Every structure is written in structure tokens, then in C-alpha cells.
Amino acid sequence: MTRPEDELRKKVASQARRMKQADRERPTLLAQTVYVGTLGLLFVLPVVVGAYLGRWLDGMIEGYSMRWTLSLLVFGIVVGGVNVYLFVKE
């Protein structure tokens, strides 16, 4: 038969182990910086690619046009937002 003191001692020891493990697994400043940098790239890269591709396509059309630039810029913002959402959701 187990005594209440033994059960309490086991629970406290278990919680102490969990706290020590959580302290060891805490993300470092470098890990957090890499995470934020990755989020930035996931958002900015599609926006920049969309803008450059749209500008190139508009340059191939005679006259003044910004149709492709604006369309692909908005598309890049949407794709970047979805990328960030899916990455954070993971």
C-alpha cells in the first residue's frame, strides 16, 4: 500500500523533471532569430518575384501598362500570407 507522502513525492519529482526538460528545450535567441527570418523570407520572396515578373511582362506590352505588375504583386502577397500561415500552423 502506498502512502500519500510517496505519491506526493513522485508527483513533485515528475514535475521537477518536466520543468528541467522544458528549461533545456527553451528556444535560444539564435533559434528565434532564424524562425523570424524564415517567416520574412516566406512572405517577401513571393511578393518580390511577383513584382519583377509582372514588371517584365508589362515591359513586353507596347504602351504604358501596370496590369501584370499589380496583379502579380497582389498574388504574391496572397501566396506569401498563405506560406506564413501554413508555416506558423505547423
Residue pairs with C-beta under 8 A, 6 or more apart in sequence:
27 35
38 87
39 84
39 87
39 88
42 80
42 83
42 84
42 87
43 80
43 81
43 83
43 84
44 80
45 80
46 75
46 76
46 77
46 79
46 80
46 83
47 73
47 76
47 77
47 80
48 76
49 76
50 72
50 73
50 74
50 75
50 76
50 77
50 79
51 69
51 72
51 73
51 76
53 68
53 72
54 68
54 69
54 70
54 71
54 72
54 73
55 68
55 69
57 68
57 69
57 72
58 65
58 66
58 67
58 68
58 69
61 68
